[in-house]
Amino acid sequence: MTSRPFTVADVMTEKVVAVRPDTAFKEIVAAMERWKVTALPVLEGEGRVVGVVSEADLLLKEEFHDRRLGMVEQLRRHDATAKAGSDRAAELMTAPAVTVGPEASLSQAARLMATRRVKRLPVVDGDGVIRGIVSRSDLLKVFLRPDEELADEVRHEVVAHLFPLSRDRIEVRVEAGVVTLTGDVRDSSLIPVAERLARAVEGVVDVRCGLTLATEL
């Protein structure tokens, strides 16, 4: 059970596979194949993230391998053709890197991935030094929390706080991440608040609220 929202630091992978700016094209491909990843942060100095090289960056070499472009298309796709002719991470990478801080919430990380259309984010401290990496699958880890753990958190963090006098008449059940609230309460205005707070518990898939106003107070 937890009384605070999960952050990126809670779910990120601390062991990071990365490359240096001078890492060669074939070494990058080999690292991706060995570690089964689709993108690698590019680090310089003592671990400062300067970019990310992805499969999409590398595939440009194959895309333009046997194509002859006209002048207009060369100008329009200058960055892509430049990467296609490069063989080092510094020239292949996308920079600046899209990163996230370890204290960011999971929803913030998810929105950043969606808006920037990336599958993973380097996690960096205030100096831009890498501390881990977080992927889409990492953000889904909270949905692996046991049902009983979720039920305990809803009981302690939602029911006990909102309904201190009615808590013994409220039942909290969780099955496959779906929370069901049933029972009588003294203040009907708090019912939608209880549903919203239960839904906000990390790992909850859905909430079915069957709370009703007690007929006898």
C-alpha positions, -999 to 999 in steps of 0.1 A, spaced: 0 0 0 11 35 -7 -1 69 5 16 89 -23 12 89 -61 37 67 -79 64 85 -97 87 77 -126 114 67 -101 91 39 -88 89 21 -121 119 31 -142 147 7 -151 179 19 -135 202 -2 -156 205 17 -188 220 6 -221 235 36 -238 260 47 -264 285 75 -268 285 101 -295 313 84 -314 297 49 -313 296 34 -348 264 26 -367 270 -12 -366 277 -11 -329 244 7 -323 225 -19 -343 243 -47 -324 235 -31 -290 198 -28 -299 197 -65 -310 215 -77 -280 194 -59 -254 162 -60 -274 155 -23 -273 144 1 -300 162 33 -289 194 42 -270 203 74 -251 235 90 -262 257 101 -233 287 123 -231 310 132 -202 298 116 -169 264 105 -182 248 137 -195 221 128 -221 227 147 -254 203 128 -276 186 95 -284 192 73 -314 163 51 -324 155 24 -350 137 51 -370 170 71 -372 189 40 -383 163 29 -409 169 60 -429 201 45 -442 181 16 -456 153 39 -469 177 60 -490 201 31 -498 191 28 -535 171 60 -540 181 90 -560 163 121 -549 155 152 -568 167 185 -557 133 195 -542 131 163 -521 167 166 -510 160 201 -496 127 190 -481 142 160 -463 176 174 -456 178 161 -420 168 126 -431 192 124 -459 220 137 -437 213 109 -412 212 83 -440 247 93 -449 261 92 -413 277 64 -394 281 78 -358 257 82 -330 263 120 -328 251 124 -364 223 98 -363 207 108 -330 177 130 -324 186 160 -303 178 174 -279 165 143 -262 130 142 -248 136 134 -211 117 132 -179 126 138 -142 124 110 -117 98 129 -96 74 132 -125 41 114 -122 32 84 -143 5 104 -160 29 132 -169 53 107 -184 25 90 -204 13 123 -218 49 133 -227 53 100 -246 20 105 -264 26 141 -274 62 135 -285 55 101 -300 82 83 -283 82 48 -267 107 54 -239 122 84 -220 156 88 -205 152 98 -168 175 126 -159 184 146 -128 186 184 -126 220 184 -143 208 163 -172 227 132 -160 209 99 -167 194 81 -137 173 55 -156 149 49 -184 112 45 -185 92 28 -212 55 23 -220 56 -11 -204 71 4 -172 42 27 -169 18 -3 -169 35 -19 -140 12 -3 -115 -17 -24 -129 1 -54 -116 -6 -44 -80 -25 -71 -61 -62 -66 -57 -60 -68 -19 -33 -41 -19 -56 -18 -39 -85 -26 -16 -64 -17 15 -54 16 -1 -90 25 -10 -102 17 25 -75 37 43 -69 66 19 -105 71 6 -132 56 28 -116 63 62 -109 99 53 -143 107 36 -166 86 58 -151 83 93 -186 77 108 -199 54 80 -167 34 73 -180 2 90 -210 2 67 -189 5 35 -176 -25 16 -146 -23 -7 -140 -51 -31 -115 -53 -59 -114 -79 -87 -89 -77 -116 -82 -41 -106 -119 -30 -107 -130 -14 -74 -166 -19 -62 -179 4 -34 -211 -5 -17 -229 6 15 -247 36 31 -232 70 38 -244 100 57 -235 126 30 -245 119 -6 -224 148 -19 -193 128 -10 -202 98 -32 -188 113 -65 -157 124 -46 -152 89 -33 -155 75 -68 -131 100 -82 -105 94 -54 -108 56 -58 -103 59 -95 -71 80 -89 -54 52 -69 -25 39 -89 -33 6 -105 -71 9 -104 -86 -1 -137 -122 11 -131 -146 19 -103 -182 8 -98 -198 29 -72 -229 15 -54 -228 39 -24 -262 52 -13 -275 77 12 -284 61 45 -322 63 51 -316 64 89 -290 88 102 
